[in-house]
Amino acid sequence: MRAMLLDRPNTPLRVADLPTPEPGPGEVLVRVTACGVCRTDLHITDGELTEAKLPIVPGHEIVGRIEACGAGVERFREGERIGIPWLGFTCGTCAYCRRGEENLCDHARFTGYQIDGGYATHTVADARYCFPIDGAYDDAEAAPLLCAGLIGYRSLRLAGDAERLGIYGFGAAAHIVAQVARHQGRRVYAFTRPGDADAQDFARELGAVWAGGSDGPAPEPLDAAILFAPVGALVPAALRAVRKGGSVVAGGIHMSDIPGFPYRILWGERSVRSVANLTRRDAEEFLRLAPRVPVRTQVTRYALTAANDALADLRAGRLRGAAVLMPEPVQ
């Protein structure tokens, strides 16, 4: 198979021809037809997440078709289209798993981080952590649902019943969660990089009632705010924007350091909490909900071998929506 391989952080991915893996018991071999490019991939390639298996094939927003099933797989059949998300394995026995909090599992393993992912023509995955994909989406459109959509959905749930919802950072996750929030009758306020008129226009097109720079105040007190931008300085900014009793939800897996801030902006029973990974229940709920909204993803397609270009465009904020790699056939 052909893959884009990360040998060590802060180096470009390289094209590699690797043996096509064989599925073990409980696993499926998948021919990858699309793989989204997630900001978490940037954190891995930039060395900000430090527990990656190296070398690693990144990518955890995977859509593809099953080419072979390992022993004991009963959920899926060869030829079926499935999605493979970030959560790739949990132990099922630790205290978190027993409490239904498998996203916090002490022994979890993650796709594109400890398990080779979807920047490739083929990958293998534990069938228990894969999901069927609704026919309303083509392969590229479906790929961002597998992480941007899932983390956005979990972040929205943790924001509670907030009617006035601020979203800081209007990228792949935000452009999905904004559609879900509007479907639920919430008012969306989008905070973008200062001066990013295109992102602000994009947010308004998706139903935001207001869009402006993250360096300015909210037009009215918010009930909750979700931070997708990995910028610690936005935490105190969001705390200033939410009303008493409001919450700030950090939706990313990595963030720069949060600066000190006065207690008065936390006082009033405001809260700050993080989102960690996802559960299979999140995936089942969101993938049923998305076509009913309907969520429409905006994607820019790249050839598999252009993965470094896609990562660079994501890093520079040049994307509307999400980048998706389309694996090329091996000659």
C-alpha positions as CSV (number, residue, x, y, z in Angstrom):
1,M,0.0,0.0,0.0
2,R,1.0,3.6,-0.4
3,A,1.1,5.8,2.7
4,M,2.3,9.2,4.0
5,L,4.5,8.5,6.9
6,L,5.7,10.7,9.8
7,D,9.1,9.5,10.9
8,R,9.6,12.2,13.6
9,P,7.9,15.4,14.6
10,N,8.6,18.7,12.8
11,T,9.6,16.9,9.6
12,P,7.5,16.6,6.4
13,L,5.5,13.4,5.9
14,R,7.2,11.2,3.3
15,V,5.6,8.9,0.7
16,A,6.2,5.3,1.6
17,D,5.3,2.0,0.0
18,L,4.4,-0.4,2.8
19,P,3.1,-4.0,3.1
20,T,-0.7,-4.0,3.0
21,P,-1.7,-5.0,6.6
22,E,-3.8,-8.1,7.3
23,P,-6.7,-7.9,9.7
24,G,-6.4,-9.8,12.9
25,P,-9.2,-11.2,15.0
26,G,-11.9,-8.6,15.4
27,E,-10.4,-6.3,12.8
28,V,-11.3,-5.1,9.3
29,L,-9.0,-4.3,6.4
30,V,-10.3,-1.1,4.8
31,R,-9.5,0.5,1.4
32,V,-9.4,4.1,2.3
33,T,-11.4,6.3,-0.1
34,A,-11.1,9.6,1.9
35,C,-9.4,10.8,5.0
36,G,-10.0,14.2,6.6
37,V,-7.1,16.4,7.8
38,C,-7.6,17.4,11.4
39,R,-5.9,19.9,13.6
40,T,-5.0,17.0,15.9
41,D,-2.8,15.8,13.0
42,L,-1.0,19.1,13.1
43,H,-0.4,18.7,16.8
44,I,1.1,15.3,16.2
45,T,3.3,16.3,13.3
46,D,4.4,19.4,15.1
47,G,5.4,17.4,18.2
48,E,2.8,19.1,20.5
49,L,1.3,15.6,21.3
50,T,4.2,13.5,22.4
51,E,2.9,9.9,22.7
52,A,2.7,9.0,19.1
53,K,4.0,5.7,17.8
54,L,6.8,6.6,15.4
55,P,6.9,6.2,12.6
56,I,3.2,6.7,12.3
57,V,0.7,7.0,9.4
58,P,-1.5,9.9,10.6
59,G,-5.2,10.4,10.0
60,H,-8.3,9.6,11.9
61,E,-11.3,10.9,9.9
62,I,-11.3,7.8,7.6
63,V,-14.0,6.7,5.2
64,G,-13.5,3.5,3.2
65,R,-14.8,0.1,2.1
66,I,-14.0,-3.1,3.8
67,E,-11.8,-5.4,1.8
68,A,-11.5,-8.2,4.4
69,C,-12.8,-9.1,7.8
70,G,-10.8,-10.8,10.5
71,A,-12.0,-13.8,12.5
72,G,-15.0,-13.0,14.7
73,V,-16.2,-9.9,12.9
74,E,-20.0,-10.0,12.6
75,R,-21.0,-6.3,12.5
76,F,-19.8,-5.7,8.9
77,R,-19.4,-7.4,5.6
78,E,-16.9,-7.1,2.8
79,G,-17.7,-4.2,0.5
80,E,-19.5,-2.2,3.2
81,R,-18.6,1.5,3.6
82,I,-17.6,2.5,7.1
83,G,-16.0,5.3,9.0
84,I,-13.1,5.0,11.4
85,P,-12.7,7.8,14.1
86,W,-10.0,8.9,16.6
87,L,-10.9,6.4,19.3
88,G,-9.5,3.1,18.2
89,F,-9.4,0.9,21.3
90,T,-10.4,0.9,25.0
91,C,-9.8,-1.7,27.6
92,G,-13.4,-2.0,28.8
93,T,-12.2,-2.8,32.4
94,C,-10.8,0.3,33.9
95,A,-12.9,2.5,36.2
96,Y,-13.6,5.0,33.4
97,C,-14.8,2.3,31.0
98,R,-17.0,0.7,33.7
99,R,-18.6,4.1,34.3
100,G,-19.4,4.6,30.6
101,E,-16.6,7.1,30.2
102,E,-14.5,5.2,27.7
103,N,-13.2,8.5,26.2
104,L,-11.1,8.7,29.4
105,C,-9.9,5.1,29.4
106,D,-6.5,4.7,31.0
107,H,-5.4,2.3,28.2
108,A,-7.1,3.9,25.2
109,R,-5.3,3.8,21.8
110,F,-6.0,6.3,19.1
111,T,-6.1,6.1,15.3
112,G,-3.3,8.0,13.6
113,Y,-1.5,8.3,16.9
114,Q,-0.8,4.9,18.4
115,I,-2.6,3.0,15.5
116,D,-1.6,3.6,11.9
117,G,-4.3,5.8,10.3
118,G,-5.8,6.9,7.1
119,Y,-3.2,8.9,5.2
120,A,-2.8,5.7,3.1
121,T,-4.6,3.6,0.6
122,H,-5.4,0.9,3.2
123,T,-5.7,0.6,7.0
124,V,-6.8,-1.9,9.6
125,A,-9.2,-1.1,12.5
126,D,-10.9,-2.8,15.4
127,A,-14.4,-3.4,14.0
128,R,-16.0,-2.4,17.4
129,Y,-14.8,1.2,16.9
130,C,-16.1,1.6,13.3
131,F,-19.4,2.9,12.1
132,P,-21.6,2.7,9.0
133,I,-21.8,5.9,7.0
134,D,-25.1,7.3,5.8
135,G,-25.6,7.4,2.0
136,A,-26.5,11.1,2.0
137,Y,-22.8,11.8,2.0
138,D,-20.1,11.1,-0.5
139,D,-16.8,9.9,0.8
140,A,-15.1,13.3,1.1
141,E,-18.1,14.9,2.6
142,A,-18.4,12.2,5.2
143,A,-14.8,12.3,6.4
144,P,-14.9,15.4,8.6
145,L,-17.9,14.0,10.4
146,L,-15.6,11.4,12.0
147,C,-13.7,13.9,14.2
148,A,-14.6,17.5,13.5
149,G,-18.2,16.5,13.7
150,L,-17.9,14.1,16.7
151,I,-15.8,16.4,18.9
152,G,-18.1,19.4,17.9
153,Y,-21.1,17.4,18.9
154,R,-19.6,16.3,22.3
155,S,-18.6,19.9,22.9
156,L,-22.1,21.1,22.1
157,R,-23.6,18.6,24.6
158,L,-21.2,19.8,27.3
159,A,-22.3,23.4,26.7
160,G,-25.7,22.4,28.0
161,D,-28.8,24.1,26.8
162,A,-27.1,27.4,26.0
163,E,-29.3,29.5,23.7
164,R,-26.6,32.1,23.0
165,L,-23.6,30.1,22.0
166,G,-20.2,31.6,21.2
167,I,-17.8,29.6,18.9
168,Y,-14.1,30.7,19.0
169,G,-12.2,29.5,15.9
170,F,-14.3,28.9,12.8
171,G,-12.7,25.9,11.2
172,A,-13.8,22.3,10.4
173,A,-15.4,21.5,13.7
174,A,-17.1,24.9,14.1
175,H,-18.6,24.8,10.6
176,I,-20.3,21.5,11.5
177,V,-21.4,22.3,15.1
178,A,-22.8,25.7,14.0
179,Q,-25.3,23.8,11.7
180,V,-26.3,21.5,14.5
181,A,-26.7,24.4,17.0
182,R,-28.9,26.3,14.5
183,H,-31.0,23.1,14.0
184,Q,-31.5,23.0,17.7
185,G,-32.7,26.6,17.8
186,R,-29.6,28.2,19.3
187,R,-28.1,31.6,18.4
188,V,-24.5,31.2,17.2
189,Y,-21.9,34.0,17.6
190,A,-18.7,33.3,15.7
191,F,-15.3,34.6,16.8
192,T,-12.5,34.3,14.2
193,R,-9.0,35.4,13.8
194,P,-8.9,39.2,13.9
195,G,-9.6,40.6,10.4
196,D,-10.6,37.3,8.8
197,A,-13.5,38.6,6.8
198,D,-13.8,35.4,4.8
199,A,-14.2,33.2,7.9
200,Q,-16.8,35.7,9.3
201,D,-18.7,35.6,6.0
202,F,-18.6,31.8,6.1
203,A,-20.0,31.8,9.6
204,R,-22.9,34.1,8.6
205,E,-23.6,31.9,5.6
206,L,-24.0,29.0,8.0
207,G,-26.5,30.9,10.2
208,A,-24.4,32.8,12.7
209,V,-26.3,35.8,14.0
210,W,-23.0,37.6,14.5
211,A,-19.4,37.2,13.5
212,G,-16.4,39.2,14.4
213,G,-12.8,39.0,15.6
214,S,-11.8,37.1,18.7
215,D,-9.9,40.2,19.9
216,G,-13.2,42.1,20.5
217,P,-16.1,41.7,23.0
218,A,-19.3,39.7,22.4
219,P,-22.3,41.8,21.3
220,E,-24.3,40.5,24.2
221,P,-23.7,38.1,27.1
222,L,-23.3,34.5,26.0
223,D,-24.8,31.5,27.8
224,A,-21.8,29.3,26.8
225,A,-18.7,29.4,24.6
226,I,-16.9,26.6,22.8
227,L,-13.2,27.1,22.0
228,F,-11.9,25.2,18.9
229,A,-8.9,27.5,18.4
230,P,-5.9,26.1,20.3
231,V,-5.1,29.5,21.9
232,G,-5.0,29.7,25.6
233,A,-5.5,33.5,25.7
234,L,-9.0,32.9,24.4
235,V,-10.0,31.2,27.7
236,P,-10.1,34.5,29.7
237,A,-11.7,36.2,26.7
238,A,-14.5,33.7,26.6
239,L,-15.0,33.9,30.4
240,R,-15.5,37.7,30.0
241,A,-18.0,37.0,27.2
242,V,-20.3,34.5,29.1
243,R,-22.9,35.5,31.7
244,K,-22.9,34.4,35.3
245,G,-23.5,30.7,35.5
246,G,-22.2,30.3,31.9
247,S,-19.6,27.7,30.8
248,V,-16.5,27.7,28.6
249,V,-15.8,24.4,26.8
250,A,-12.4,23.8,25.4
251,G,-12.9,21.5,22.5
252,G,-9.3,20.8,21.4
253,I,-6.9,18.2,22.4
254,H,-4.0,20.7,22.8
255,M,-3.9,24.4,23.6
256,S,-1.2,26.9,24.3
257,D,-0.8,28.0,27.9
258,I,-3.7,29.8,29.5
259,P,-2.5,33.2,30.9
260,G,-3.4,34.3,34.4
261,F,-6.7,36.1,34.8
262,P,-8.6,37.9,37.6
263,Y,-10.9,35.7,39.7
264,R,-13.8,38.1,39.1
265,I,-14.2,36.8,35.5
266,L,-14.6,33.3,36.8
267,W,-16.7,34.3,39.8
268,G,-20.4,34.1,39.4
269,E,-20.4,30.3,39.0
270,R,-18.8,30.4,35.6
271,S,-17.0,27.2,34.6
272,V,-14.2,26.0,32.3
273,R,-14.1,22.4,31.2
274,S,-12.3,20.4,28.5
275,V,-13.5,17.8,26.1
276,A,-11.5,14.6,25.8
277,N,-11.8,12.3,22.8
278,L,-15.2,10.7,22.1
279,T,-17.3,7.7,23.0
280,R,-18.9,5.2,20.7
281,R,-22.2,6.5,21.9
282,D,-21.3,10.0,20.7
283,A,-20.6,8.6,17.3
284,E,-23.8,6.6,17.0
285,E,-25.9,9.6,18.1
286,F,-24.2,12.2,15.9
287,L,-24.0,10.0,12.8
288,R,-27.7,9.5,13.1
289,L,-28.4,13.2,13.6
290,A,-26.1,14.6,10.9
291,P,-28.3,13.6,7.9
292,R,-31.4,14.8,9.6
293,V,-30.1,18.3,10.2
294,P,-28.9,18.0,7.5
295,V,-25.2,18.8,8.1
296,R,-23.4,19.8,4.9
297,T,-19.7,19.8,5.1
298,Q,-17.5,22.0,2.9
299,V,-14.3,20.3,1.9
300,T,-11.2,20.9,-0.2
301,R,-9.9,17.7,-1.7
302,Y,-6.2,16.9,-2.0
303,A,-4.3,14.0,-3.4
304,L,-2.8,11.7,-0.8
305,T,0.7,12.7,-1.8
306,A,-0.2,16.3,-1.2
307,A,-0.8,15.7,2.6
308,N,2.0,18.2,3.5
309,D,0.2,20.9,1.4
310,A,-3.1,20.2,3.2
311,L,-1.4,20.4,6.6
312,A,0.3,23.7,5.6
313,D,-3.0,25.2,4.4
314,L,-4.7,24.1,7.7
315,R,-1.9,25.6,9.8
316,A,-2.1,28.9,7.9
317,G,-5.9,29.2,8.1
318,R,-6.4,29.1,4.3
319,L,-9.2,26.5,4.4
320,R,-13.0,27.0,4.4
321,G,-14.3,24.0,6.2
322,A,-12.1,20.9,6.0
323,A,-9.3,19.4,4.0
324,V,-9.7,15.9,2.8
325,L,-7.1,13.5,1.3
326,M,-8.2,11.3,-1.6
327,P,-5.8,8.4,-1.8
328,E,-4.5,7.6,-5.3
329,P,-4.4,4.1,-6.6
330,V,-1.0,2.4,-6.2
331,Q,0.4,1.7,-9.7
